[in-house]
Amino acid sequence: MQELRNNLKFLLKDFIFYGLITSLNKLSVLITFPFLARYFSVADYGKLDFLLSVINFLIVVTVFGQDSAVGRFIQDQKTFIGKKKIISKSLFIQLISLLILGIIFLFSKNYMTTLFFFENTALFYIIILQIPLLLFITASENIFKWTFSRKQFFIVSVLNVSIFFIATFFVIFYQKKIFDFFLIIIVGQFLLFLISFLLVKKFISFSLGNFSFAELIKYGLPFGLICTISIAVPIIERIFVKSIMSVHQLGLYAVAIKVSMCLAVLAQAFQTAWGPFSLNRYKNNNSKEVFNLTLLIFSCFICFLVIFLSGFAKYIILLLASEKYTNAYILVFPICFGYAIQFIGWIFEIGIHISKKTYLMLYGYFIYILTSIISLIFLSKSFGLVGVACSVFIAFIPKVVLDTIISVKVWRDIWEWEKVLLVLICTFFISLSLVIISQYISDIYLILITTISLIIFFTVCYIKIFKESLISEKKLWSEFTIHKK
């Protein structure tokens, strides 16, 4: 039992430092979201959110899994020189990717400007110029994380977040436009690029050694495809909205996504700590108990937040974004529920990472993008924005199921998934009921019913699920101690 507690404390420690600091990026988007949403019109805010998503997409395509490759292979290097060579080769691969991406965009400028940049050539150039700067900054953060360089990681992460804050308040205070927002960001990123280079240069070597480029590419390729698909789907959703509906609707959808990102901030923080923790602890004798307890606690916590956000969505949007976005409240539940399924799936799929057969995750992601596109085609035409939002959780269900099956096949069948499924089912019906009745009852009754629902959910999770799991852990430890004697 003491070892179990020590393992969880170690996970919590990494979660607090690396996890929460990594989440600052998403948190900055959430904090500045009310100011930007209130300042810009619904349509302009929809454009801004779409362009920020495009930037993230381009970074992911350029990195193409090398962040994961560095994290995996650097653990096998016992010397600092060996780690430098791994890092340097990965940076070289990303540089080649950047050149290829730049050539593609420059030769298809007209098409890309129409598809992504609202036929604005100035926006096209200002955003494309950001990519090499942001790529190096992101790579530096990743290097500091995997080398446990806490001080450097903290400096670069905090400064990166500060740029977004400065750009936001500059635009609002001086009443500028979307282009000016990105202009301020690129100036800040150039300065941070210089700082990052000074901090990370000791990890860069021009002597690349004998380690094969092919190994880094082979390991990173599945992650590159996976990350590209995962971030391409939200882009596709937004393209459906702006093409079939309007830019105004794009703004409403963007606000619903931002409210749902409260889940993503915490889940990303957890994932940052969970990855290194699970890869370091999976050989332990009590890994099954540790992993299942972690799964259960995380699932209950995430689902509690889904109910909270679904029930109070209207008031959260009114508070953060103003009344011009209140029609977006109905979109929050399906998006949040989809995110919850995705985040819980991160734990189930750990067996694939442990087996180093990351290419197997591609099956789940191919199912994911296929299901997403099919559901978008049918639901967006029939149900509009609600249909687009529902496609989020519909697409994640077959992906998580397939990933879990594969994970069990290539590693171990350790998961007590029945309790998690029960938690998800309860969350779905409670949240759906709150959304439906919100259209027929007064605000005070909705707040009261949502609060009661949250209390009941928490109580049931604690008594029937969480507490029983802790008791079983104590019994297991007692039996082990007696057997040992």
VENFEN-V494613 format. One line per field, one symbol per residue. psi: psi as a letter, one per 40 degrees, with the letter a starting at -180 (. if undefined). Layout:
psi = ???
This chain:
psi = ddddddddddddddddcdddddeddddddddedddddddiiddddddddddddddddddddddfeddddddddddehdidddddddddddddddddddddddddddefddddddddfffhdddddddddddddddddddddddddeefgddddddddddddddddddddddddefaaddddddddddddddddddddddedeehieheaehhddddddddddddddddddedddddddddddddbiddddddddddddddedddddddddddddcdddddeeeidfdddddddddddddddddddddddddeddddddddeieeedeedeedddddddddddddddddedddddeegdddedddddddddddddddddddddebdddddddddddddddddddddddddebigehgedddddddddddddddddddedeeiiddddddddddddddddddddddcddddddddddddddddddd.
